[in-house]
Amino acid sequence: MGGKYHQVLKVSSVALFSGGLDSVLAVKLVMVQDIHVQGVTFETPFFSSEKARMAADMIGLPLTVLDITDRHLAMLKAPRYGYGRNMNPCIDCHALMLKHAGELMEEMKASFIFTGEVLGQRPMSQGKQSLHIVAKMSGYQEYVVRPLSAKLLPETKPEREGMVDRQRLLSLQGRGRKEQMAMAVHYGITRYETPAGGCLLTDPEFSKRLKDLFLVEKNDRIRDIELLKVGRHFRIAENKKVIVGRNRAENDVIRRLANRGDMLIHMADFPGPLVIVPYGCSGEASSWAASLCALYSDAPNDQEVSAVCTFGDDTSVCLVKACTREEASRMIIR
């Protein structure tokens, strides 16, 4: 990542590159016009660059990976155009990515930006009005080309000035994939990901946990966002949450993410989960946390069992009885 960019051709460009088939095909359409393409993809706690890295390697695309977490979180708390079905602010998110791509374009002294967006493929973010808004919000509206649907959209500066040949671009629209799949065969692309998935903000369960974190705890610490990805989450008090690991892999993640200020709980004599109370607790809250640990362990539910509680340098053992499923259901975040 980083380093110097070498412009070996007359015209150069920056591609927003997700690694999906549409973004791969957009790159191919531009490359065949003897235009240099520099890919850019993004990372936050909600999506990774893994798919983009793999696809870029496959087609020989130089790729810059940018961590945009800080600006993305600021946008996520108050997106101008709101959320989709869950906590996904697709219009604002795409505009932010285009803004970063535009800044890279200026740094490279490239001629334009392009994306793999297809008109009408996604109802919220890829309608004609949405595409217009996204480009305008980025601050680089005149420099944004959408090669797969360009002939259905207003002509942009790079097209008017002949930097890219509009006649060699396409007029795809809608959710169908037949034309893209035929193009994949034409370009010899045999491996590609399905178009859906990849962003945790579209996941209903994760979105409810994130909303709880923002509204109840007013917290956007990266560690606490990472914890949203694992376990069962319970709100045991207004400012106290318990996370119960569901398997060994999740227990390992909780252990890795835990800080000295957290309380960790496990059963002394029975297999079961690792429980974390972020930032610790005491009294009744710790009793509830231990009772949840007992409930999801192999300990008998009808008798007191020993729970090991670690808080900083202090470790204690307490006797606790598992709470009921009904009590757990009332506390779970969903």
Beta strands, then each sheet from edge to edge (+ up, - down):
strand 1: 12-16
strand 2: 36-43
strand 3: 63-67
strand 4: 112-114
strand 5: 144-145
strand 6: 232-237
strand 7: 240-244
strand 8: 263-267
strand 9: 275-277
strand 10: 305-311
strand 11: 314-320
sheet 1: 3+ 2+ 1+ 4+ 5+
sheet 2: 6+ 7- 9+ 8- 10+ 11-
end
